């Protein structure tokens, strides 16, 4: 928890990226309006030698006018299913995706490095996210080829012969999460594009700079209006787009409150298709006959991989009363044994939190649990620094806690 004076390897150092570009209607345009600075919670010395959050650069802080321009471009490109992209032969759309993948591969180093700086993902996980995204795109293309071949044949079911083909729906608004700003965002974006839809993509607030090296690849790989990328706050970009009623699909990975709010802004909710990945309260259940060595190891990975900032993370552990004391001792010791450090450090398992307000928020949850009868079982639990709150193993817990 004291390692907040990082020694930065040369291959990790990045110059600030002051990006003024955005992509609309197949054209990279220059923004001359307000900008939003992007900081990392990883501290570096300022001009006076004091450790402060690191300025990584800035991106356009765009608003309603630009958002609606992106919408118009996507709507024109789709043209009620008669546009160039939705009517393009499958092999040609696949060729565009393959071109994009090759151009994307050239940006592996800078994108992975920005993942470390922007969202404090470990070096291993940052490169893994990039590589997994490349694999996902190629696997999606292969799956689509099989689907297209299958749809070329007639099928017989209950004596009925049918020729079934999948078709694009329309204009898709893609909003990805900060914890996997490349992989999960592209899990929304790539299938939408491949099937023939046109898209508007607003990167997440955190993990936003890493999209900028890919703008050129998008511009050079797809026809105008297929992919439109704008930067800004959700209320400034997504809200005015949704309120037009021209969005056919809302593709969002994030919080349910955001999904509900955006749906409510659409004037024709009954026509709106949804592709959502939302939060979850995932439990682990430890039974009396469990191998505790394995159980503790799996619970460490499940609760604290990437600091637990995953919708798939374990949020609560249900342990049988016959083994709860031994499990708690082992689990608390294992949590205290985890290494905290900078994302590029080889042995770091726990890394800084990318949101400046999160350490205080987490400490507040710990304090609330203590007020309602819980105890912190691990010695380091609840220790707070400028950019981290060490995981606290709390027991017993009850439904009165926040």
N, C-alpha and C positions, 0 to 999 in steps of 0.2 A: 504493500500500500504506500510505500514511500518512494517508489520508482517513478517519480514524475519529473526527472531531469534526464530525458532520453538521449542516448548517444545514437545518432541517426546514421546508419550505413549510407555510403555514397549512392548505392543503387536504389535507395528508398527516397532520397531527397528529390523534391519536385519544385519547380518554379511555379509561382502563382499563375493560375489560368484565368485570365480576365476575358471570359467568353461573351461576345456580343452577337453571336450567330443563332439563328433558329431556322427551322425548315417548314416552308409552306408551299404547296402546289409545285413540288419538285424543285424548288429553288432555295438555296441558302441565302437568307436575307440578313441584313445588319440592323441591329436594334439601336436606336438613339435615345431611348427613354430611360427611366429609372432602372438601377441595377440593385441586385441583392447580393450582399457579400456572403461568402461561404467559409465557415470556420471549422477547424477540427478541434475537438476537446483535448487532443494530444498537445501538450504545451511545448513551446520553443522560446528561446530568449528573444525579447524585443530589442529595439535599438538601445535601450537603457540597461539591458542585461537581465531584466526581470522575466520570469517564466509566465507566458500568457498563452491563451488559445491561439493556434496557428491559423493565419489567414491563408486559405487555399486558393482564393480567387473570387470571382463573381459571375453571376448569370443574369440574363434579362429578367426584370420583374414586370412581366407582361400583364395585361388586363383584358377587359371585355372585347375591345376592338380587334386585337390580334387573335383572341380565341374564336371570334365569329368568322374571321378571315380563314382560319384553319378549318372551321366547320364547312364554310362555303366551298373550299377546295376539295374536301373529302366528299361532300355531297355531289359536286360537279363530276368528280372522278368516278363515282359509282353510277350516277345518272339512272337511277331506278333499275339498276341491274344491266343497263345497256352500255355502260362505259367501257373504256379500253381494258381496264384491269379485270372486271368480273367476266368479260367475254373472251379474255385471252385463253388460248389452249392451256391445259394443265401443264404440259411440258415447258411452256414458255414461262409460266409463273414459277415453276420449280427452278428454271434456269436463273431467274432473277434472285431467288433465295440463295442459290449456290454461289452466285457472284457476290452477294452480300457477305456470306460466310467467309469467303476468301479474303475480302477486304477487312472484315472484322478481326480475323486472326492476326493481322499485322499490328493491331492495337492491344495485344495481350498484355504487354508490360505496363503501359501507362494506365490501362483500365484496372488491372489488378493492384497496382500501387495506389491508385485513388480509392479503391475499396478499403485498403488498409488505413489510409488517412481519413477518409470521410466517415466511415462507419466503424472503424477500429476492428475490422475483421482480421484474424491472424493471417500471416503470410500464406500458410498452407491452405486455409479455407478460402482466401481471396483468389488464389490461382485455381483452386478447385471449382469455385463458382464460375469463373470464366470458362474453364475447360468443359465443365458440365453443361454450360449453356450452348457451346459449340456442338457438343454431342446431342443435346436435346433438339437443336435445329435440324441436324442431319437425320436423326431418328424420326422426327416429325415428317420430314420430306419422304423418307422411305415408307412410313405408314400411310401417307397420302397417296403414294404411287400404288400401293396395294389396294387401298380403298377405291381409287379410280379404276383400276383393272377389274375389281369386283363389280363395280357399278355399271360396267360395260356389258354385263351379262344379264339375261333374264333370270328371275328367280321364281320358283314355284312354291306356293304355300297354300295348303288346304284346297288344292285344285285350281288356284288362281295364279296366273302368270303375270309377273310385274317387272317393270324396268324401273329401278329406283336409283336416282342420282341426287347427290347433295348439292345444294346451291348456296351462294352467299346470301346474307341477310340484309346488309346495308352498311351504314356508318357506325363504327365502333369507337367508343371512348375508352381508352386504356389508362388505368391508374394503378401503378404498381406500389409495392411496399418498400420501406427503407431497409429492412433487414436482409432482403435479397433483391437489391435494386436492379440487378442485371438479370439473374436467372428467372425469378418469379415474374418479373415484368415481361420478359420475352416469352414466358409460358402463356401469357395472355395475348401478346402482340403477334407472334409468329403464326399460330394457327389461324388467327383472324385474317391475316394478310394472305396466307397460302390458299385458303378456300375461296378468296376473291372479294373479301370485304375491303373497304377503305377505312383508314384509322386516324384518330387524333390521339396523340400520346403526350401526356404530361408527366415528366419524371417526378419521383418523390422528393420531398424537401431535403432529406438526407440521402446521399448517394446520387446527387444531381449532376455534379461536375463530370463524373465518369461517363455520362452519355455524350458529352461534347466531342470526344475524339471519334465518335461513330457517326456524327452528322453527315460527313462527306460520303461515307459508305452507303448510308440510306439514300442520299441524293443521287448517287451514281448507279444505284442498283434497281431502283423502282421507277415506274412512270409517274408523272406529276399527280399529286393529290392522293397517292396511295398511302403514304406515311407522312403525317404532319406532326412536327415536334415543337411544342411551345413550352415555355418556362414561366413559372409563377405560382402563386398560392392557389389552393383549391377553390376558395370562394371567389377568386378573381377570374379563374379559367374555367373550371368545371361547372360552376353554378350557372353562369350565363349560357353556356353551351346546352346544358340539360333543359333549361327553361324554354328553349326554342321548340322543343318537342321533335327535333330532327334527328336525335340519336336513336338508333335502332337497337343497339346493344350496349349495356354498361358492363364493362369488364374491370373488376376492381378486386384487389387483394388488400385488405386493411381491416378497419374496425366496422362493426355492424352499424354503429351510429352514423358513420359517414355514408354507408350504403343506403340507409333509410332516408337520410337527409337529401341525398342526390335523387333517389327515386321520387321523393315527394315534390321535387322541383319540376319533374317531367309532367307536362299537361295531359299526357295519354299513357298513364302507367300500365294500363291493360295491354298496350302494344309493345311495351319495353321488354326486351329480352335481357336476362341477367346471367353473368358468369362471375360468381363471387367466391372469394376465399376469405373467410372471416376468422375471428378469434375463437379460441377453444379453451375449455377448462379440463385439460387432460389429466386423468389420475393414473397412478401406479398402485397396484394391489399386491402386497407382499404376504403370502400365506405361510403358515407355520413350518411347512416342509421345504421352504425355499432355501437354496444355497445362498447364504448371505454374502459370500464373497462376490458372486456373480450379481446378486441383487443390488449391492452397494455400487458396484462398477457401472451397472446399467442405469441406476438412478442418478449417478453423478453425470453421466453423459446426457441423460434425458432432461435433467433439470438445468444444467449449467453450460452445455455446449453453446457457444456464442453468447455467453452470459444469460442464457435462458430467453433470449430475444427472438423466439420462434413460436409460430402458432402451434407447432407440433411439440413444443416443450412440455415436460411434465410439470404441472402446476401444484399438485398436491399428492402426498404419499399416504396411502392407507396401509397401515402395518398391523398385523394380528397382535393382539395384546400379549400372547404368549412369548413373542420374540421382540416386542417393541423396544425393550430396554437395551438389548444387545445390538439391535439394528441401529438405534439412535446413537449409541457410542461409536460404532464403526462408521456410520455415515458422517457424523460430526467431525470425526478425526480425518476422514477422507476429504471433506470440504476444506478444512484448514490446511490440508497438505497440497492444495492446488496452487499453482504458480501464477502470480499476477505480474503482468509486464506489458511492454509495448507490442503491438501486433507483429512486428518483424523479428522479435526475439524468439529464438528457437524453442524454448521450453514454456513459453507463455500459454496458459490455458484460459485464464481470465484476462480481459483487456479493458481499457477505459470504455465508459458508456458514451455513445455519440451525441446524446441529448444533454445539454448543460443542466437542465432542470431535474434530470432523473435521479441523481444521488440523493438529493433532499426528499424527493417523492418516495423513494424506496425506504429511506430512513423513517419517513412518516408512517409508512405501512408497518414497519417493525415496531415503532413506538405504540401504534394502535393495538397491535397484537399483544404487546406487553401489558397494556392497560386492561386488556380483556383476559388476562390470566396465563398467557404464554410465557415461556422462558427461552432464552437463547442458549442452545446447547453447545455451540462451538465458540472457542475463545476469540476468534477474529470477527465473529458475526456482527454486522452492523457498523463496523468501522468505516468512517466516511472521509473521503478526500475530495479535492476539487472536481474530479471526474469519475469517481467510483464510490460504490457502497458495497463492502465485502458481503458475500452471501451469508445470511443468517438462517440457521436451522432452528425453526420455531416448533415448540411442543409444550403442552398440548394446544391444539387449535380448535376453534368453534365457529359457528356461522355468524356470530356477532362481529367478527373481525372484518375489516375493510377488504 
